């Protein structure tokens, strides 16, 4: 007579945790993203000691770091659910629960963003907490005035800028975070487009550079969200996007049309701040004496 194993009751879930997924009938090989997620979670868990998170030491441990049940306890999620997440199971997870796991594992901003990407969850909109925009970078931006300068990532999100850049292109600080993106503004804001001498050419170039950058971020939720919004909001962008044109990011020249001081020709230079995120400080310098004089007038406004 065969014996029947009594199932163990699953641990209670927190209110924020999604319903526990049903175990698959037969194992399937996880995809590369889930394998990376599993390895990343294990590596972060194994580097933390109980003392670091206020847990009592319980004697000798067979493996370094925290146990899975301890991470689940700290994150207020079920042990079974967290175990399946760390095993790379194909389960759904919300940003709220990922935030709890990130806090439990003491992840820094770069690690937190990596966790969200691997889990296929939407990354928070870029803002003042971007790890590449340090206090030193902000000081450099201020010291560069009257030269306009800004910080962009590979997705062309505007992460920071100085007062000269704001005067040059308009009050970007008044925009919602999700609209502080060069590509979005060039294809959806007539006011922003009016600040360029050749707005159509600028739009073509930035779309081609975005297409080239996408190769390194295929499947990234933040990129997918931006592209979906652009393709729905702008038929012009959709038509350009279907051409599959690509262009490398680099230094060059650009023409601006300020409503008060007039047209200006500027040389722009990229200075890279973060290789993984493609974050760069972009500075604009006058291409001729006339622009230099008008830039001085711009600074005095």
N, C-alpha and C positions, 0 to 999 in steps of 0.2 A: 504494500500500500504506500503510495507516494505521500510525502508530507507536504503541507501547504504552509508557506511562510506568511506570517501575519504582517500586513503592511504597517509601516510606521506613519503616524499622523504627521502631516506637513506642518511646519511652524506657522504661527499666525502672521498674517501680512499686515503691513502698515496701511493706513488709509490712502497713502500716495502711491503705493506699489500696484502695478498692473496685475490682473488676474494671472495666476500661475499657469504657464503653458502646459499643454498635454504632451507627455513624452512621446516621441515618434515611435512607431511600431518597429522600425528597424533603423539602425544607424546609417547616417549619410555622411559622406566626407564633407566637412565644413569648407566654405570657400576661403580664399586667401585672406579677405578682410576679417572674418571671424577668427581665423587662426592667429592673425596678428593681434586682435583684441584679447584673445585668451592669453597669449604670451605676455602682452603688455600688463594686463591685470595681475598675473602671477608675479611678474618682476617687481611691480610696485608694492604688492602685498609682502613679498619676502624681504624687502629692505627696511620695513618698519618694525620696531621693537614694541612690546606691550607698554613699556614705560613711556614711550613717545605719545601714546594716545590715552594715557591714564588708566590702563588695565593692569591688574595685579599680575606679578610674575608667578607662574604655576609650575615651576621646576623645569627640568631639562626638556627641550623640545627636539623632536626628530628632524624637523626642518626649520630653517631660519624664518624669522619674521612672524607675522600674524597668521592665525588659522582662518579658514574661510568663514567659520561661524562667528568669529570675532569681527571680521569686516562686516558681515551681515548685521550683527548687533549694532555696530557703530553707525551704519547707514540706515538702520531701522527698516531693513528688508528681510524677506524670508531666506533662510539658509539654502533651501532647495533652489529658489530662484537665483540667488547669487552664484551658487555652484554651477548652474546651467549657463549663466552668463560667462563665467570664467572657463567653462569647458568649450566655449564657442558654439553653443546651441543656437539654432535659428529662432530667437525669441524677440518679441517687440519690447522696446524700452523707451520710456519717456525722458525728456530732458530733465524733469524734476528729480526723477530717481537717479539719473546719471550724476546730477549735481550732488546728491547725498553720497554716492559712492566716491566721487572725487574728493569730497571733504574727508571722508573716512580714510582714504588713502593718502591724504596730505599732498595732493597734486598741485603743482605750480600752474600758472596760467597756460604755459605751452603744453604741459602734459594734459591739462583739462581739455584744451582744444583738440588734442590728438585723440583723447578718449571719445569725445563726441563724434569726431570724424569716423573712427573705426566702428562705432556703434551705429552709424548711419542716422544720427540725430542732428537736428538743425543746430548750428552753432549760433551763439548769441551775436547780434549785430555789432559791428565794430564800434568802439567808443573810446572813452578816455582811459580805459584800463588796458589798452593794447600793450603787450609786454615789450614791443619794440620801441614804443614812444616813452622813453625814460625821461627823467628830469633833465639829464644832460642833453638829450636830443631837443627838448623844448627850449633849453637855454640857447643852443646853437641856432635854432629857428629864429629866436628873438634877436640874437646878435647879428644875424644876416641882414636884417632890415637896414637900408631900404630895399635890398634885393628881395623880390618875392621868393618864397620857398614853401614847400609842403612835404608831407610824408604820405606815400601811397604804398599799398601792398600790391601783390600780383593781380588782384581782382579789380584794381583801380579804386578801391575804397579810400576816401580822404580820411586819414587818421589824425592828422594835425597840420597846422599851417601858421604862418605869422601874419601880422597885420597888413603887410604889403601885399601878400597874396590875396587876402580878403578884399582889399581895395581894388585889386586887379580884376578878379573874376566875379565879385559879388559876395554878399553876406552868407557864406556857406554855413556859418554857425547857427543861423536861424532855421536851417533845414532839419527835418527829422533825421535820425541816424541812418535809416534805411535808404534815404535819398542822397546821402553824402558819398556819391560814387560818380566818377568822371564819365563813365560810359552812360550811366542812367541819365545824367544831366544833359549830355550832348544830344541824346535822342528823345528826351521828353521835356526839356525846359528851353523855351524860346529865349528867355532872358539870359540864361547861361550861354546859349549858342551865339547870342548877339555880341558876346565879349571876344569872339574869335574873328580874325580877318577872313579866314577860309574855313567856316564851320563844317561844310560838307567834307572837305579833305581831312579835317581833324577827326570827324566821326568815322570815316573809312579807316583811317590809320589806327585809331584806338580799338575798333572792332577787330581788326586783323591781329593786333597785339594781344587782345583778349583771347582770340581763337588759339594763338600760339601758346599762351599761358595755360589754357585748358588742358593741354596734353599732360601736364604734371598734376592735374587735379580732377581727373575723370572720376565721377561718382561722389565727389565732395558735395555734401548737402548745401553748403553756403553758395558754391558755384552754381549748382542746379537751381537753387532758388532765384539767384540773380538772373540767370539766363531765361528762366520761365517768365519772370516778370517783364524782362525786356522784350521778349518775343510777343507777349500778349499786349504790351503797351504801345509798341512801335512797329508798324508794318515796314517802315524803312529799315529798322534794325533786322527784322526777320529776313527781308530780301538780301541784305548784305551778308547776314550770317549764312545763308544758304549757298553763298559763293565760295565758302571755305578758304578765303584769303588769309594768309598768315604774314606776320611781320615781327621781327625781333625787337625787343625793348632796347633802347640805346639813347645816346645823346643826340641832339639835333637842334633845329630852329623852329620857332612858332610865332605867329603873328597875332597880336591882341588888338581889340578895338574898344578902348575905354570911352564911355560916353562924355567924359569931361576933358581929359587931356589929349584924346585922339589916338591914332594908331601907333602901335609900338612893335618893333621887331626884337625878339628875345632869343638868346641861345640858352638851351636848358641842358643840365648835367645831372645824371643819376649817380648817387652815392649809396651803395647798398648797406643796409643795416641788419638784415636778417636773411641769410641764404635760403633757409627752409621755407619761409613765408614769402620770399620775394619782396620784402619790405625795403623801401629806398627813400632817401631824402632827395628831392628834386629842387634844384636851384635855377633861377632865371636871371640871366645877366644881359644888359643891353647889347644889341648887335651893331649899333651905330650911335653917333653923337646925338642925333635927334631924339632917339629913344632914351638915351641917358638923361637928356634935359627933361623929357616928359616924365621919366621915372622920378626925378627929383620933385616935379610938380605933384605927382601922384602921392608921394610921401607926405607932402605938406597939406593934403586935403584933410 
